[in-house]
Amino acid sequence: MKPIAVAVNGILGKMGREVVSAVCQQQDMILVGGADIKATQNTIDLPFSRGHAPIFKDIAALLDATKSDVLVDFSAADAALNAIRVAAERKTNVVIGTTGFSADSLKQIETISKDNGIGIVIADNFALGAVLMMHLAKIASMYFDYAEIIEAHNYEKADAPSGTALATVRGMIQAKGKPFVSPQTKTFTLQNVRGGQVDGVTIHSVRLPGLVANQEVIFAGQGQTLSIKHDTINRECFMPGVMLAIREVVEHHEFVYGLEKLLHLGGT
């Protein structure tokens, strides 16, 4: 069986290097090249004695030269949308690990997928444990009226709150069918200390060096609390989900938002 030809946009970044390492360990995949605006060389040495692969500064040049089956992108939302358009013109499937897409952008991406007959997978979080955390939070939401989220990421993360936190809240509200109850604080001695709020769920964002990605969802009721927590130790935890998405996107030429659909986690 022909291996899946994978190209990586942002190949020199932290997540890009993790994707390269993971792809090179798969028997059914081959890393055919990458693109990175910071590239100063024409090739990159691949791990696990896989030889080397070409690097381009331009995504179009990358896809034209490599004839990739899948483009993996972990860049910013605006850049990722452009990458999707470039890939669609070449009928290349896409796996996106970027957060921050607006509802309008997601509609555009779904249209691009349909019009070009390509698969596009976008996930707020590729860690399988994080996806399960979000799924369990949906279930718990039906039994508790109070909830808050504490999400903690590396201080270099550009956006706050995280896409995972927002996706968690959306799933919780959908499962509950109504907003949560939000306790009212009478006196503030420090502004903004209670964080931001979405439909009664308060989100607290922590940004510190040394962190990767952590999230805790705290539910409360009479005389009890329930905490659902996921800790990311390193970026390797995202790779099983990315590899799953690569395999699925070449089989099903449709737009999929959220890894839970690929894991067949039923609705609540």
Secondary structure, DSSP 8 states (H G I E B T S, - for coil): ---EEEEEETTTSHHHHHHHHHHTT-TTEEEEEEE-TT--SSEEE-STT--EEEEES-HHHHHHHH--SEEEE-S-HHHHHHHHHHHHHTT-EEEE------HHHHHHHHHHHHHHT--EEE-S---HHHHHHHHHHHHHHTT-SEEEEEEEEETT--SSS-HHHHHHHHHHHHHHSS-------S--SSTTTT-EEETTEEEEEEEETT--EEEEEEEEETTEEEEEEEEE-SGGGGHHHHHHHHHHHTT--SEEESHHHHTT----
